[in-house]
Amino acid sequence: MKKDRNFIPYTKHEISYADRQKVTEALKDEWITGGNTVSRFENALADFTHAKHAVAVSSGTAALHTALVTAGVQPGDEVIVPALTFVATANAAVFCGAKPVLADIREEDLCIDPYAAQKLINSRTKAIIPVHFAGHPAPMKEISTMADKHKLTVIEDAAHAIGASFNGSPIGNISPFTIFSFHPAKQMTTGEGGAITTNMKALAQAMRRFRNHGMTKEAGQRNKKNGDYRYDVTSLGYNYRITDFQCALGMSQLSRLKQMLAQRRKLANRYLKAFSSLPEITPLEISPEIEHAWHLMTIKLNIKRLKISRDAFLNKLRDAGIGANVHYIPIHYHSYYRNRFGYKPGMFPVTENVFKKILTLPLYSSMTFKEQDYVLDTIEWLLAKNRKQRVI
Ligand SMILES: *Cc1c(COP(=O)(O)O)cnc(C)c1O
């Protein structure tokens, strides 16, 4: 179908010839899982984030679960998460038997509101998971200070934020745990995959055991000629391993990441320039202390100036072949969270108000200016057709 061929998605992975070659080479290795390429990828990630250690796992969600268990989160504990995030952030707390305690967000950048989070802390609160929304770092100074004071573990959900920085330092080296995702929707991919960075060796070791059934030795240490077959299982673990050929893709992508991020930045700036003359569109605010990683181009539609809702606007973009999207449906709107934890609409006013207005526009490193101009022209045309004549 012609229309599908011209569809501009909200995100798209970029796989190069070199990426494919690296994967093919890795498939010729003796070890295609649990081999050297995994640790080489981990070292490259630690270098990139300026963290001492990185542990690669099978997904960003596995990374969250691994971090929470290693932080000691247990049944009966509470974990503070923003009400507006991908559901995996909250699900990971539930995996541990803990309660995800939702906190409202900041209207300006859609990150967790540290003052709202502060009010939720009690003797059961064990951890807090700030999300670097869209690639904009959450207010880490406030969050770290609060966490120190109340002895909470900070687990940064940096699934959107590889390559972002705060005061010139890359995301991934200040908290005990920072998690990343390499799903194809993100800025770099391993197909499925994720990682946790940490500065503490003991935590890295515990996380490596957790991703490998709780075993004290990995296959490479046991199954070789001089290897000792014996191992112990010291705690419960999962199979959260990532393969060597995925890590080969990851290393190849990571070597181009700065370049791919620069392309995203260029496109983002072009969008922002166009929005500056459109009063119906408010981009998210960008703190002067940060460098954005531009995972998502999420904007707020000033629906008071429009004759149509956000959903109607989104549908018109889809009709025009533009894959606009919404990030995210608030956690407390999902039936599982309503039924199991008693959350309901009305509890998080900022999240709910902003949810009516947010829209994610296409942004990916291989997007052409021509594609972007088509998106911008379509938006301007839709705004002209649907703006109210007089703003009341
Ligand atoms: C993508 C994402 C995850 C989960 O990552 P997967 O690799 O898809 O499991 C977690 N948190 C946020 C905020 C995400 O966007």
The ligand as an ORCA input file, in Angstrom:
! r2SCAN-3c Opt
* xyz 0 1
  C      11.822      1.445     26.999
  C      11.667      1.739     28.434
  C      11.894      0.772     29.435
  C      12.023     -0.695     29.170
  O      12.968     -1.062     28.283
  P      12.836     -2.425     27.451
  O      14.219     -2.573     26.899
  O      11.804     -2.207     26.395
  O      12.476     -3.517     28.387
  C      11.851      1.175     30.767
  N      11.584      2.437     31.101
  C      11.315      3.389     30.187
  C      11.031      4.776     30.641
  C      11.333      3.066     28.825
  O      11.040      4.002     27.932
*
